[in-house]
Amino acid sequence: MTFHRRTVLATGLAAAFILGAPAAFAAKPLVIGFSQVGAESEWRTANTVSIKDAAKKEGVTLKFADAQQKQENQVKAIRSFIAQRVDVIAFSPVVESGWDTVLLEAKRARIPVILTDRAVKVSDPSLYVSFLGSDFVEEGRRAGNWLVERQKKTPDAVLNIVELQGTVGSAPALDRKKGFEEAIAGNAKLKVIRSQTGDFTRAKGKEVMEAFLKAEGKKINVLYAHNDDMAIGAIQAIEEAGLKPGKDIIIISIDGVKGAFEAMIAGKLNVTVECNPLLGPQLMQIAKDVVAGKAVPKRVVTQESVFPAEVAAKEFPNRKY
Ligand code: AHR
């Protein structure tokens, strides 16, 4: 696809030639419209900072819109970016489905779309040029694999698991659930007894954990939280119920934010699977390449690892978010 910025540049250069000021047009900054999910977690805050900082560093004009966890706000923001004729639209979709129409509008306006962090389910993959972000299924698998290994310490015990899911319909919630289930599938001693959404927030994580504790009490052996914020909220609920998080209840979460490292150092969280939010520099590079007409990869997978509590104190000083 040839995107409209080239036309703008060509028109600009022609006009500049007539006016005798070509340098002014050559320096026209790249304009990216970015629609963010919201500010629901420590991870999200770090992601926003990374994108804003990278744009500043690269001289990119960033039009930033916070969707407050609502798909309708993201659709509005994307339509507004199209109307403003930005050079590139980037967004982290709140949920996976329901994007075909608005992305077709962007395509017809010849504005390239880059997905950051989360995937979309669309009938036509040419509706976006690139998807930069983590492999959420793999993160779920890593969380499950850690538990399978941990279970080997008590091979005869049945471990009852409660799961705090992320936002309903979001790629990380669907994929982390899938990957975890896949990893524990062969183990009859690992049983998910409750699973509910905590919407990726601390407040909801606490609230839902309170409900789990009320319903299941001491039957709960393991908490699997789809992000650190929900785990941190749940830790509070567990303590208020007079139990010891990390000991009476094994806690596994995802993201690897500083708050999780602090919880691990305090002995309240057992492991966090990393999900790297620092996507800003790569996003700027892909955006620049795409408007320059270079080929960009359809999928860029973020490199990540797993941090069990045993390494938390040593790793903490290296954490960037
Ligand atoms: O899409 C990434 C997820 O969204 C992070 O794990 C979570 O913390 C965030 O809200």
Residues whose N, C-alpha, C, O or C-beta is under 5 A from the ligand:
A	BS01	AHR	E40 S41 W43 R44 D117 P172 F200 H226 N227 I254 D255 C275
